[in-house]
Every structure is written in C-alpha cells, then in structure tokens.
C-alpha cells in the first residue's frame, strides 16, 4: 500500500503500482546534438510531465525515470523522429 500523507488515504493494487517509477535506458542513434536532446526530452515529457530525463547526445543515450511504460516512451520517441532501442 502507498501512504498519501497529504490526504491520509491509502491506495491499493493497480493505483499504487501505476505510480511506481521505473528507470529505463534507450539508445538513440540519430540524437547528435543539444537540439536533438531537447526534442527527445520534450517527447518523453509529453507522455509523463513528471518524468526525469537525462539525454546525452555524446553517448546517444537517454535515461528515463518514469511511471509510464517503456512502450509508451518508445512510441513517443519514434513519433518525434527519434526511434530508440534498449541500451
């Protein structure tokens, strides 16, 4: 169960699981500059506004900490023109 201090209520099951953040790493071959990194960050933020994103164009990797699914993040990246593979 997840304690919610501001309300004093507890969440069970799927609702508590949906809030769990997972770290994901992707390789994006065509992320080559700071502008690309900003575009990648915006694409990921469109799925989860509370996401933590570290996009590194030098290593062409992006690390994402989010409660969104890997599929949703991958889809947003592909839709933005940055197809990603697992890193």
Backbone bond lengths (Angstrom), bond angles and torsions (degrees), N, CA, C in turn:
res aa  C-N    CA-C-N  psi(-1)  N-CA   C-N-CA  omega(-1)  CA-C   N-CA-C  phi
1 X - - - 1.448 - - 1.523 109.28 -
2 X 1.305 115.92 154.88 1.449 122.87 -178.08 1.519 108.96 -114.88
3 X 1.332 116.79 121.96 1.464 120.20 176.83 1.513 109.53 -78.74
4 X 1.309 116.21 137.07 1.455 122.19 175.53 1.519 107.41 -115.79
5 X 1.332 118.42 93.99 1.458 121.10 -172.70 1.524 114.53 -60.82
6 X 1.340 117.66 -32.56 1.461 118.78 -177.07 1.521 112.86 -70.16
7 X 1.344 117.82 -23.31 1.459 120.36 -179.63 1.515 112.23 -115.43
8 X 1.334 116.57 -18.68 1.449 119.80 -176.56 1.514 113.09 77.73
9 X 1.331 118.32 0.43 1.465 122.03 179.51 1.515 110.30 -89.20
10 X 1.310 115.44 160.87 1.452 121.96 177.32 1.524 108.59 -118.75
11 X 1.340 115.09 147.16 1.459 119.79 178.60 1.519 108.09 -109.99
12 X 1.315 116.83 145.01 1.457 122.08 178.09 1.520 110.85 -117.38
13 X 1.319 114.93 160.45 1.458 122.59 167.31 1.510 116.07 57.45
14 X 1.334 115.30 -132.22 1.463 122.46 -172.15 1.521 112.51 -60.39
15 X 1.319 118.72 -35.16 1.465 120.69 -178.79 1.520 110.89 -63.81
16 X 1.311 117.18 -43.10 1.461 120.69 178.28 1.520 110.21 -68.03
17 X 1.346 118.01 -39.79 1.450 121.40 178.89 1.522 111.68 -64.20
18 X 1.322 118.13 -37.26 1.462 121.86 -177.49 1.524 111.34 -63.08
19 X 1.315 117.18 -25.64 1.455 120.57 -177.90 1.528 112.71 -86.58
20 X 1.325 118.19 -9.31 1.455 121.78 -179.15 1.525 110.60 -69.22
21 X 1.314 116.32 128.08 1.460 119.94 179.35 1.518 110.44 -90.91
22 X 1.323 115.04 142.62 1.452 122.50 179.98 1.518 108.36 -124.01
23 X 1.329 115.95 142.06 1.463 119.89 175.55 1.522 108.96 -91.41
24 X 1.334 115.32 131.92 1.461 122.87 179.52 1.524 108.41 -128.55
25 X 1.324 116.29 146.57 1.471 120.80 175.13 1.524 108.58 -125.32
26 X 1.331 114.00 135.79 1.456 120.81 -179.98 1.523 109.61 -127.85
27 X 1.327 115.59 150.37 1.458 122.39 171.13 1.526 106.46 -106.17
28 X 1.333 115.79 128.53 1.468 121.09 -179.92 1.522 107.42 -125.14
29 X 1.318 115.22 100.95 1.464 121.33 -173.32 1.526 112.72 -59.98
30 X 1.327 118.64 -37.33 1.464 119.38 -175.58 1.532 113.76 -95.08
31 X 1.320 118.47 18.16 1.474 121.87 171.91 1.532 106.51 -90.37
32 X 1.328 116.31 98.22 1.466 120.38 -170.23 1.519 115.39 -114.76
33 X 1.350 117.42 -5.42 1.467 118.41 -176.41 1.529 110.35 -151.83
34 X 1.315 115.24 176.11 1.455 120.80 178.86 1.521 112.82 -62.23
35 X 1.312 117.32 -34.66 1.460 120.80 177.67 1.523 110.85 -64.77
36 X 1.331 115.90 -40.44 1.465 120.42 176.49 1.527 110.02 -63.13
37 X 1.327 116.54 -42.93 1.468 120.86 -179.78 1.531 110.59 -61.32
38 X 1.338 116.98 -39.49 1.466 119.95 177.50 1.532 110.84 -66.20
39 X 1.316 117.38 -40.49 1.465 121.05 177.72 1.525 111.43 -64.24
40 X 1.320 116.85 -41.08 1.465 121.62 177.04 1.528 109.82 -62.54
41 X 1.323 116.58 -44.70 1.467 120.97 179.37 1.526 110.89 -60.53
42 X 1.328 117.08 -45.26 1.470 120.76 179.18 1.522 111.51 -63.10
43 X 1.327 117.23 -38.88 1.465 120.66 179.17 1.523 110.52 -62.64
44 X 1.313 117.05 -43.76 1.459 120.85 179.53 1.527 110.30 -67.69
45 X 1.325 117.16 -40.97 1.472 121.06 179.18 1.533 111.84 -64.24
46 X 1.332 117.81 -23.82 1.459 120.06 178.42 1.529 111.57 -68.26
47 X 1.317 116.70 -23.13 1.463 122.18 178.37 1.532 110.40 -87.58
48 X 1.338 116.15 -41.44 1.467 121.69 -176.96 1.521 108.33 -142.30
49 X 1.335 118.00 101.15 1.461 120.80 -178.25 1.530 114.45 -62.12
50 X 1.331 117.78 -18.58 1.470 121.12 -179.14 1.525 112.53 -98.10
51 X 1.305 116.65 11.63 1.458 122.91 -176.57 1.530 111.62 -65.58
52 X 1.324 115.95 154.49 1.466 122.22 169.11 1.523 105.97 -109.29
53 X 1.326 116.39 124.74 1.470 121.54 -175.79 1.523 109.54 -127.22
54 X 1.326 116.51 134.71 1.467 122.33 172.24 1.518 106.44 -127.61
55 X 1.332 116.45 100.34 1.458 122.38 -179.54 1.521 109.01 -101.20
56 X 1.323 117.16 121.94 1.466 122.66 -176.83 1.532 109.86 -119.43
57 X 1.346 117.09 102.35 1.466 118.98 -178.28 1.526 113.71 -68.11
58 X 1.322 118.17 -21.32 1.469 120.66 179.09 1.530 110.37 -66.99
59 X 1.341 116.33 -45.80 1.466 120.54 180.00 1.524 112.05 -93.93
60 X 1.347 115.81 -5.84 1.462 123.14 -178.80 1.529 111.92 58.32
61 X 1.335 114.99 37.30 1.458 120.15 178.13 1.516 110.40 -122.77
62 X 1.314 114.66 152.46 1.458 120.88 174.17 1.528 106.99 -132.05
63 X 1.322 115.04 130.76 1.454 121.60 175.70 1.512 107.19 -107.84
64 X 1.323 116.16 129.71 1.455 122.81 -174.78 1.520 108.53 -125.33
65 X 1.316 116.69 131.56 1.457 121.78 172.20 1.514 106.19 -117.73
66 X 1.347 115.85 110.84 1.454 120.71 -170.58 1.520 111.28 -153.39
67 X 1.318 114.97 159.17 1.465 120.38 172.77 1.529 110.68 -90.21
68 X 1.338 117.44 -5.76 1.471 121.37 177.22 1.529 109.50 -74.93
69 X 1.316 115.89 160.14 1.473 120.10 -179.81 1.526 111.03 -76.34
70 X 1.313 114.99 156.37 1.464 121.00 175.61 1.523 110.25 -58.33
71 X 1.320 115.75 -40.08 1.472 120.24 179.51 1.528 110.92 -61.54
72 X 1.338 117.47 -44.53 1.472 120.83 -178.89 1.530 110.76 -63.12
73 X 1.322 116.90 -41.26 1.472 120.98 179.33 1.530 109.53 -66.63
74 X 1.329 117.33 -46.73 1.478 121.12 179.28 1.520 111.43 -59.21
75 X 1.315 116.09 -41.43 1.470 121.32 -179.40 1.534 110.59 -64.36
76 X 1.337 116.79 -44.23 1.465 120.62 179.22 1.528 110.84 -62.73
77 X 1.332 117.02 -40.30 1.463 120.63 178.12 1.526 110.65 -64.42
78 X 1.315 117.37 -45.54 1.473 121.13 179.25 1.520 110.87 -62.83
79 X 1.337 116.29 -42.83 1.474 120.07 179.48 1.535 111.55 -62.78
80 X 1.331 116.96 -28.29 1.466 121.31 179.81 1.541 111.26 -85.84
81 X 1.336 116.96 -0.57 1.462 119.93 179.25 1.509 114.19 93.58
82 X 1.322 116.58 15.28 1.465 121.56 -179.17 1.515 110.06 -126.25
83 X 1.346 118.16 73.44 1.459 119.83 178.70 1.527 110.52 -59.80
84 X 1.326 115.61 137.16 1.460 120.71 -173.79 1.520 110.80 -121.74
85 X 1.328 114.89 149.39 1.459 121.01 171.92 1.530 107.04 -121.16
86 X 1.310 116.24 162.25 1.471 120.28 178.46 1.521 109.25 -63.97
87 X 1.321 115.97 138.08 1.472 120.07 179.62 1.505 109.93 -103.72
